[in-house]
């Protein structure tokens, strides 16, 4: 008996589209991270990029449970002394790039390292309902109906 390892030419990547309107952010990020890693496939191999390409539309209409919209704090550092900056999800959603909420959540759900950065490049997030990936014929997943807790 031998251990199965997926080869590069055996990888079959699909395109998946998810509508994020009214969906809870953390649950969506965990689901998307699983799709990007490819752990939902029986031929999953940890050292290969065998996950799917994921398109998320309507990222500006995501929901947070509880009081996270105002109480949760995202930190970043400028690299200079005393350069710790903080912001809330409501500031990001009302700002210029509301899709960064989902990008940050998914990036933090993935592991660290070069393979995670390569997998993260297979994620495409758009704040509105339009996307330029119609040529790939993405398969739509209704994430809100998979579990009653997914929608708020």
PANUKE-438188 format. One line per 4 residues: number of its first residue (from 1); their letters; for each residue x, y, z of C-alpha. Coordinates in steps of 0.2 Angstrom, whole numbers. Layout:
N
NUM	A	X,Y,Z | ...
***
This chain:
152
1	XXXX	0,0,0 | 7,17,-5 | 3,35,1 | -6,45,-12
5	XXXX	2,62,-17 | -6,73,-30 | 4,78,-44 | 3,96,-52
9	XXXX	-5,89,-68 | -18,80,-58 | -25,96,-50 | -42,101,-55
13	XXXX	-47,118,-49 | -65,124,-50 | -71,142,-49 | -84,145,-35
17	XXXX	-94,161,-32 | -102,166,-16 | -114,180,-12 | -109,188,5
21	XXXX	-125,198,7 | -132,196,25 | -119,182,29 | -109,182,45
25	XXXX	-91,186,42 | -82,173,53 | -92,158,46 | -89,164,28
29	XXXX	-71,166,31 | -69,148,39 | -79,141,24 | -68,150,11
33	XXXX	-52,145,19 | -57,127,18 | -61,129,-1 | -44,138,-4
37	XXXX	-34,125,5 | -44,111,-4 | -48,101,11 | -65,97,5
41	XXXX	-58,86,-9 | -53,68,-7 | -37,71,-16 | -31,84,-4
45	XXXX	-12,85,-3 | -5,98,10 | 11,103,0 | 1,107,-16
49	XXXX	-11,121,-21 | -26,110,-25 | -39,122,-18 | -53,130,-28
53	XXXX	-53,148,-35 | -66,158,-24 | -75,174,-30 | -85,183,-16
57	XXXX	-97,197,-22 | -107,210,-11 | -93,210,2 | -99,227,9
61	XXXX	-116,219,14 | -108,206,27 | -115,205,45 | -107,204,62
65	XXXX	-115,195,76 | -117,204,93 | -108,221,96 | -93,216,85
69	XXXX	-97,230,73 | -92,243,85 | -82,234,99 | -70,223,88
73	XXXX	-54,232,85 | -42,228,71 | -23,233,74 | -9,237,62
77	XXXX	8,244,64 | 16,257,53 | 33,251,57 | 38,267,66
81	XXXX	39,270,85 | 22,273,92 | 14,268,75 | 1,256,82
85	XXXX	-15,260,73 | -33,253,77 | -49,253,68 | -66,245,69
89	XXXX	-76,235,57 | -89,249,54 | -75,261,49 | -69,249,36
93	XXXX	-86,244,29 | -90,263,28 | -73,267,20 | -66,266,3
97	XXXX	-61,247,3 | -75,237,12 | -69,221,4 | -54,221,16
101	XXXX	-65,214,30 | -67,197,21 | -49,198,15 | -42,200,32
105	XXXX	-53,187,40 | -49,174,27 | -30,178,27 | -30,175,46
109	XXXX	-39,158,44 | -26,152,33 | -9,145,39 | 7,155,38
113	XXXX	20,152,25 | 23,153,6 | 9,140,2 | -4,150,11
117	XXXX	1,166,2 | -1,157,-15 | -18,150,-9 | -23,167,-4
121	XXXX	-20,174,-22 | -34,162,-27 | -47,173,-18 | -56,187,-27
125	XXXX	-67,199,-17 | -78,212,-24 | -88,225,-14 | -103,225,-27
129	XXXX	-112,212,-36 | -102,213,-52 | -86,203,-56 | -75,201,-71
133	XXXX	-74,182,-70 | -89,177,-81 | -77,168,-93 | -72,155,-80
137	XXXX	-91,150,-78 | -90,150,-59 | -102,138,-49 | -113,147,-37
141	XXXX	-114,141,-19 | -128,147,-8 | -118,149,8 | -133,157,18
145	XXXX	-144,141,16 | -130,128,21 | -134,132,40 | -147,143,48
149	XXXX	-133,152,58 | -124,158,42 | -136,172,39 | -141,186,51
***
